[in-house]
Amino acid sequence: MSPPTPFVPALVIVDLQNDFCPPNGALPVPSGRDVIAPINKLLQLPFVLKIATLDWHPPNHISFADNHPPGNAPFTSETIIPHPENPDRIYKTTLWPVHCVQNTPGAELVSELDQSLLDGVVKKGQDPRVEMYSAFTDPFHEGQQPWDPESNSVCTSDLARTLKEKGVTDVYVVGLAMDYCVKSTAIHAVKYGYRTWVVKEGTKAVAGDDGNRDSTREMEEEGVKIVGLESDEVAWVQGSAQGADVILRCPW
């Protein structure tokens, strides 16, 4: 199977941070460290852009159970988050343990990741008032037309604009966790107009097999394609003339 034309691939590595990895992470994803070797293998391929994302929360972030009244527990409790400028717009989110706090060891990329091959880093979840699973934008962007970076969402990163400026057509997504930040980032990539591929060996779910199954279904319903490390779709990157000839650096 031949690649589509044009084909300009980018790699987005979502939240491969210490706090999401066992055995010592504050919010460990089961078998989360198993994704490191496949991701390093992908980093060797000639993607035109290789971006890592970081959950980068302030200590008072709204998603932390500790920042809510007693009786709220990580993983089981939920909270309603209103839009800071329009309280009629709301969404519900799970409460989590304190994790990936800015400038702490838990928020750092895992040391085993070959960071020398990265072109840039996108920090997300920095506004204490809203969650930001996606590396593109927060949940308040949902349903707005046209889908573009100039929305009235609370937090929107420069990721979509940077991909567009580099002429990217295809976004490959890996990292942690499959059923939250990977899923949201991949679905948003589709909404921004990119062919989007999640490489299954490069991601794990918080909810284990159930999370893997459910998030796979949800992503496929939104147009995301789930592929393997040895798939034709990954082999396309190795053969891409653009990736072999172009070296790009992000301004982050």
N, C-alpha and C positions, 0 to 999 in steps of 0.2 A: 504494500500500500504506500503510495507516494504522499508526501506532505501537501497541504493546501498551498495555494499561491495567492498573495505573498505569505511568507512564513517567517516571522521575526519573534523568537521565543524569549520569555523572561521567566526567571525562577523567583518565587516568593516563599521564603522559609518563615513560617509563623511561630513565634514565641517559643523557640527552642532554648528555654531558660532554666536555670537551676531549680527554681521553685516548682516547675512542672515535671521534674524528673525524680524518680526514686533513686536511692532510698531516703534521701534527706530533704526532699522538696516539701514546701509548705502545702502544696496542692498537687501531689504526685499523680501523674497519669500512668495507669498500669502498663508496664513494659515500655515506658516512654523512652528509655535510653536505647531501645532497639532501633529507633529511627535514625540514629546518628550516622551509622555507617552508610545506609542507603543515601542519606542526604549529602554526605561528603562525596559519594560517587557521582551524584547529580552535579555537584559543584565543579567537578572536573570537566563537565561538558560546556561547549561554547555558547551558553546563553548570552544574549546581548546585554542582559542586566540581571544581576543576582542581588536580591534584597532580603535582608532579615528584618523581622518585626519584633518589637519588644512591648509587652505589657509594661506600662511605666506609671504605676499608680501612686498618687499622693497618699499619705497615711490615713486621711479622712475620707477615703473613697467610699461612695455609697453602696458598693457591692460587698463590702466587708461586713460580715455578721456582727463583728465587735463594735461597729459603729451604729448599731440599732439597739432598741430597748432589750433588756434581759428577757430570755426566753426564745430569742431568735438564734438559730443554730446553722452553722455551715452545712451546705448540701441539701438540707431539708426545708429550710425557711425561704420564703420569697418576699419581695417588696415591690411596690408600685412606684415607678419613677415618672414624674411629670416633666414635660418640657419646661425648662426654666423661664421661658418667655410666653408660653401658652399652656397653662395647666390643663386644658381640655385634651391635650395630646399626651397620652400615657403609654407605658409598656410595663410588663411584669418581668422581673429577673430573679434568678436564683441568687441567694446569698452565699458567699464563699469565705473560706479562711483568709486571713490577711496574707497577701502574696504579692510578689513582684513590686515591692515598694521601691520607689525611685532611689537610686544610689545605694542600694543594699546588695550583698552578694547574691541573694535569691533572684534578683532581677537581671543578673548578668547572663549573657549567652553561655551555654555549656562550653567548658574548655576544650572538649574533644572536637567541636565544630571547627572546620578549617576556615577561620574568619579572614585569613589573608586573601581569600578568593571572593569576598563580598565586595560589592560596589557601594553599598550604603545600608543604612538602618532607618526604619520608620518606627517612631515611638507612638503608642496609642494608649487610650485610657487615662489620659493625664488630667482631664476635667473631673473633679470630685463629684460632680452632680449627675453624671451619666455613665453608663457602661459603654464599652466600645469593643465588642468582640471582633468586628471586621477591621482589617488594616486600612480600609477605604474610608469608612464613615460610621456614624452611630445609628441606632435603630430608628431615630426620628426622620431619617432620610427616606424611609420606606414609603412607597406610594406616590412620590412626587414625580412629576413629569415636566420637562424632559429629565432623564436621569443624567446628571452631570455634576461636576465638582462644585458648582456655584449654588448649591441648595441652601435652605435655611436650617440645616441640621446644626446641632450644637458643636460637633467636632467632625471635621473632614480633613483628612491628611492630604499631602501632595502626591500620594502614590498614583492616583489615576492620571493626574496631569503629567507626571514624569513618564509614565508608560506611554502616554500619547506622544509626548515630545520625542521619545526615542523610536517611535514608529512600531511599537510592539503590537503584534496581532494575536499572540497566544501566551497565556499565563499558566504556568505550572505551579501548583500549590502543594506544599508539604508542611509538616510541623505538628504542633500540639495546640489544642487538642482537636481531634477530628470532628467531634460532635459539638464544638463551640466555635472557636476562633478560626479553625481551618474551614469549617463549613460556611461560616458567615463571609469570610474573605473570598472563597471560591464563588459563592452565589452572587456576591457583589461584583466580582470580576465579570461574570456573565452579564449582569445588568449594565455595566459600563461598556459592553459591546465586545468583550474579548472571548475568543475560544478558550475554554478553561478546562484544565486537566488536573486531577488530583492523583498523585502517584501513591498507590496504596501502601507500599512498603515504607514510605516516608512519613506515615502518620499513625497515631493511635488515639483511641477514644477514652474519655474519662469514665464512661459507663461500660467499658469493655466491649464484649461481643454485641450486646444490645445497642450500645451507642454506635458501633461500627455499622451495624445493619440499618438502623434508623436514619443515621446521617447520610449513608450511601443512598438510600431511597429519596430522601429530601433533596439532596444535591442533584441527583439524576432527574428528578421532576423539574428542576429549575434549569436544566440544560448543561450541568457540569458532567464531564466524562471521567470515570474512574479507570485508570490504566495501571499497568504493572511496570516495574523497572526495566524489564526486558521487552516491553511492547514496541510496536512500530512507532507509536507516537513519541516515545522517548528517543528511539533511534533517529528520528527526524532531526533532533537537536544536534546530534553528532555530525550530521551531514549538511547542516544549514550553512550556506555560504556567508550569510550575514554574521552569524556567531563566530565563524572562523576568522573573519576579517576586521571586526569592529571591537574596539575596547572602549567602554564607556564608564564614566565615573559620576556618581550622583553628588549633588551639592550638599548632602546632609552631613 
